[in-house]
Amino acid sequence: MSAQDYRVNHRIRVPEVRLIDENGEQVGVVDTNDAKRRAQDADLDLVEVSPQARPPVCKIMDFGKFKYQQRKKEKKGGPKHVSLLKELRVRPAIDDHDLSYRLDNGRRFLEAGHKVQVVCIFRGRQMAHPEHGFDVMRKVADALADVCKVESAPRMVGRRMTMLLSHRASEVKKPGPGKPQAASGKAPGKKPPAAAKPPAATKPPAATKPPAATKPPAATKPPAATKPPAAAKPPAVEASEPSASSESPGAPGTSASPASSGT
């Protein structure tokens, strides 16, 4: 039943309904108008979920959300992959090239999940040698053994020999717990643990260079000898000419007058 087939709100025209509230609790049989009023007060919808019941069962819910959930369920429950039966035709005297081409088609069918019916058709004198058909069937089964399993072994019906193959996932086969191991020259037993490799020799730390000798500070030059100040020259004496009056043969401080010298 799709979401479009549900009757909602005003489309519900029966006088009474069996009501389920928004919390999923049974309310009982109530008047339809009363149920619509309750749904309207809750700002939800009244949905008829079971119209075949008497009276019909209605539930208060968000119809938009309900439709979304229904569409999601329909998508999940949609049609799944259908396995088809594919036919692979061979001949008792088929050459290797044609057989390889048909094996490629058969592998593609099996990997797609389909079943493959291998049909070998005999003509004329080939009916006298059915073993040729069995050989071809065995080649097909061996070539596709990684993707198929034989559901129906080869069998002859009239002029046709058929074999049914189905797909199987490839898996790694592990020996069973009770199966004997293959015979070998060595006695069965656990392998000894591999010898641990000795740790690699660590290189000795590189010798550190001694610190470079510091150069002695350069000898400071003695301060240049200061020259003594130049001797001051004595002031030059100005030579004055002796006056006639001052230079006399007489006693110093006396002057001879001309009158006294005449007497």
C-alpha positions as CSV (number, residue, x, y, z in Angstrom):
1,M,0.0,0.0,0.0
2,S,1.6,3.2,-1.2
3,A,1.4,6.5,0.7
4,Q,-1.1,7.8,-1.9
5,D,-3.6,5.2,-1.0
6,Y,-4.1,6.4,2.5
7,R,-7.1,8.5,3.5
8,V,-6.2,11.6,5.5
9,N,-8.1,14.2,7.5
10,H,-11.3,15.3,5.5
11,R,-11.1,12.2,3.3
12,I,-12.0,10.0,6.2
13,R,-15.8,10.0,6.1
14,V,-16.8,7.1,8.4
15,P,-18.7,8.1,11.5
16,E,-16.4,6.4,14.0
17,V,-12.8,5.3,14.1
18,R,-10.5,3.4,16.4
19,L,-8.0,6.0,17.4
20,I,-4.2,5.7,18.1
21,D,-2.7,9.0,19.4
22,E,0.6,10.5,18.4
23,N,2.4,8.6,21.2
24,G,1.2,5.2,19.9
25,E,-1.3,4.6,22.7
26,Q,-4.8,3.2,22.1
27,V,-7.5,5.7,22.7
28,G,-10.4,3.5,21.6
29,V,-13.4,4.1,19.4
30,V,-14.2,7.8,19.1
31,D,-16.2,10.0,16.8
32,T,-14.4,10.9,13.6
33,N,-14.8,14.6,14.1
34,D,-13.4,14.3,17.6
35,A,-10.4,12.5,16.2
36,K,-9.9,15.1,13.6
37,R,-10.1,17.8,16.2
38,R,-7.4,16.1,18.3
39,A,-5.1,15.8,15.3
40,Q,-5.6,19.5,14.5
41,D,-4.9,20.5,18.1
42,A,-1.6,18.6,18.0
43,D,-0.8,20.2,14.6
44,L,-0.7,16.8,13.0
45,D,-2.8,14.7,10.6
46,L,-5.3,12.0,11.1
47,V,-4.4,9.0,8.9
48,E,-6.5,5.9,8.2
49,V,-3.9,3.2,8.6
50,S,-6.2,0.1,8.5
51,P,-9.3,0.7,6.4
52,Q,-10.4,-3.0,6.4
53,A,-11.0,-3.0,10.2
54,R,-14.4,-2.2,11.6
55,P,-14.3,0.5,12.6
56,P,-11.2,1.7,10.6
57,V,-8.1,2.3,12.5
58,C,-6.7,5.9,12.4
59,K,-3.6,7.3,13.8
60,I,-2.5,10.8,14.6
61,M,0.9,11.4,12.9
62,D,2.9,13.7,10.6
63,F,1.7,12.5,7.3
64,G,4.6,14.1,5.4
65,K,7.1,12.2,7.4
66,F,5.1,9.1,7.1
67,K,5.1,9.4,3.2
68,Y,8.9,9.8,3.2
69,Q,9.4,6.7,5.3
70,Q,7.0,4.7,3.0
71,R,8.9,5.8,-0.1
72,K,12.2,4.7,1.6
73,K,10.8,1.3,2.4
74,E,9.5,0.9,-1.2
75,K,13.0,1.6,-2.6
76,K,14.6,-0.9,-0.2
77,G,12.0,-3.5,-1.1
78,G,12.3,-3.0,-4.8
79,P,13.1,-5.7,-7.3
80,K,16.4,-7.3,-6.7
81,H,18.8,-8.8,-9.1
82,V,17.2,-11.7,-11.0
83,S,19.4,-14.6,-11.9
84,L,19.0,-15.5,-15.6
85,L,19.9,-18.7,-17.4
86,K,22.4,-18.1,-20.1
87,E,23.3,-20.7,-22.7
88,L,26.8,-21.4,-23.9
89,R,27.0,-23.6,-27.1
90,V,30.0,-25.7,-28.0
91,R,30.8,-28.6,-30.4
92,P,32.6,-31.8,-29.8
93,A,35.3,-30.8,-32.2
94,I,35.5,-27.1,-31.3
95,D,38.9,-25.4,-31.8
96,D,40.8,-23.6,-29.1
97,H,40.1,-20.1,-30.5
98,D,36.3,-20.6,-30.5
99,L,36.4,-22.3,-27.1
100,S,38.4,-19.3,-25.6
101,Y,35.8,-16.9,-27.0
102,R,32.9,-18.8,-25.5
103,L,34.8,-19.1,-22.2
104,D,35.1,-15.3,-22.0
105,N,31.3,-15.0,-22.5
106,G,30.7,-17.7,-19.9
107,R,32.9,-15.9,-17.3
108,R,31.1,-12.6,-17.9
109,F,27.7,-14.3,-17.4
110,L,28.9,-16.0,-14.2
111,E,30.4,-12.9,-12.7
112,A,27.1,-11.1,-13.3
113,G,25.4,-13.6,-11.1
114,H,23.7,-15.6,-13.9
115,K,23.6,-19.4,-14.3
116,V,25.2,-20.8,-17.4
117,Q,24.0,-23.9,-19.2
118,V,26.7,-25.4,-21.4
119,V,25.2,-27.2,-24.4
120,C,27.3,-29.5,-26.7
121,I,25.4,-30.5,-29.9
122,F,26.4,-33.6,-31.8
123,R,25.9,-34.1,-35.5
124,G,26.1,-37.1,-37.7
125,R,28.9,-39.4,-36.9
126,Q,29.8,-37.4,-33.8
127,M,27.1,-39.3,-32.0
128,A,29.5,-42.3,-32.0
129,H,32.0,-40.5,-29.8
130,P,30.3,-39.0,-26.8
131,E,33.6,-38.9,-25.0
132,H,34.6,-35.9,-27.1
133,G,31.7,-34.0,-25.7
134,F,32.7,-35.0,-22.1
135,D,36.2,-33.8,-22.8
136,V,34.9,-30.3,-23.9
137,M,32.6,-30.1,-20.8
138,R,35.6,-30.9,-18.6
139,K,37.7,-28.2,-20.2
140,V,34.9,-25.6,-19.7
141,A,34.4,-26.6,-16.0
142,D,38.2,-26.5,-15.4
143,A,38.7,-23.1,-17.1
144,L,35.9,-21.5,-15.1
145,A,36.5,-23.3,-11.8
146,D,37.5,-20.0,-10.1
147,V,34.1,-18.4,-10.6
148,C,31.7,-21.3,-10.9
149,K,30.5,-24.6,-9.4
150,V,28.9,-27.5,-11.3
151,E,25.3,-27.7,-10.3
152,S,24.4,-30.4,-12.8
153,A,27.0,-32.8,-14.2
154,P,27.2,-33.4,-18.0
155,R,24.5,-35.7,-19.3
156,M,23.4,-36.8,-22.7
157,V,19.8,-36.2,-23.9
158,G,19.3,-37.1,-27.6
159,R,21.8,-35.1,-29.6
160,R,22.5,-32.6,-26.8
161,M,24.9,-32.9,-23.9
162,T,24.2,-30.3,-21.1
163,M,25.9,-29.1,-18.0
164,L,24.7,-26.4,-15.6
165,L,27.1,-24.0,-13.9
166,S,26.4,-21.4,-11.3
167,H,28.4,-18.5,-9.9
168,R,30.4,-18.7,-6.7
169,A,32.6,-16.2,-5.0
170,S,36.3,-16.9,-5.2
171,E,37.7,-17.8,-1.9
172,V,41.0,-19.2,-0.6
173,K,40.7,-22.8,0.5
174,K,42.3,-23.6,3.8
175,P,43.2,-27.2,4.7
176,G,40.7,-28.8,7.1
177,P,41.8,-29.7,10.7
178,G,41.6,-33.4,10.1
179,K,43.2,-33.6,6.6
180,P,46.7,-35.0,6.4
181,Q,49.4,-32.7,5.1
182,A,51.0,-33.4,1.8
183,A,54.0,-35.8,1.9
184,S,57.3,-34.0,1.8
185,G,60.9,-34.9,2.5
186,K,60.8,-33.0,5.8
187,A,59.1,-34.3,8.9
188,P,56.0,-32.3,9.9
189,G,56.4,-29.9,12.7
190,K,56.5,-26.3,13.5
191,K,59.0,-24.2,11.8
192,P,61.7,-22.9,14.2
193,P,61.4,-19.2,14.7
194,A,63.6,-17.2,12.5
195,A,66.9,-16.3,14.1
196,A,66.8,-12.7,15.3
197,K,69.2,-10.6,13.4
198,P,72.0,-9.1,15.6
199,P,71.6,-5.4,16.2
200,A,73.5,-3.3,13.8
201,A,76.8,-2.1,15.2
202,T,76.5,1.4,16.3
203,K,79.1,3.7,14.9
204,P,81.3,5.4,17.5
205,P,80.6,9.0,17.9
206,A,82.8,11.2,15.7
207,A,85.8,12.7,17.6
208,T,85.1,16.2,18.5
209,K,87.7,18.6,17.3
210,P,89.6,20.5,20.1
211,P,88.6,24.1,20.3
212,A,90.7,26.3,18.2
213,A,93.5,28.1,20.1
214,T,92.5,31.6,20.8
215,K,95.0,34.1,19.4
216,P,96.7,36.4,22.0
217,P,95.5,39.9,21.9
218,A,97.6,42.1,19.7
219,A,100.2,44.1,21.6
220,T,99.1,47.6,22.0
221,K,101.4,50.2,20.6
222,P,102.9,52.6,23.2
223,P,101.5,56.1,22.8
224,A,103.5,58.3,20.5
225,A,106.0,60.5,22.5
226,T,104.7,63.9,22.7
227,K,107.0,66.6,21.4
228,P,108.1,69.1,24.0
229,P,106.6,72.5,23.4
230,A,108.9,74.8,21.4
231,A,110.9,77.2,23.6
232,A,109.5,80.6,23.5
233,K,111.8,83.0,21.8
234,P,112.9,86.0,23.9
235,P,111.3,89.2,22.7
236,A,113.5,91.1,20.3
237,V,115.4,94.1,21.8
238,E,114.9,97.2,19.7
239,A,118.3,98.9,19.2
240,S,117.9,102.7,19.8
241,E,120.5,105.3,18.8
242,P,122.1,107.0,21.7
243,S,121.3,110.7,21.9
244,A,124.1,113.3,21.9
245,S,123.0,114.8,25.1
246,S,123.0,111.5,27.0
247,E,126.3,110.2,25.8
248,S,129.0,112.5,27.4
249,P,132.3,111.6,28.8
250,G,131.5,113.1,32.1
251,A,130.0,111.6,35.0
252,P,126.7,110.1,34.5
253,G,123.8,112.3,35.3
254,T,125.8,115.5,34.7
255,S,125.7,117.4,31.6
256,A,128.5,119.9,30.5
257,S,127.2,123.1,29.3
258,P,129.0,125.0,26.6
259,A,129.6,128.0,28.8
260,S,131.5,126.2,31.4
261,S,133.7,124.6,28.9
262,G,134.9,128.1,27.6
263,T,136.0,129.4,30.9
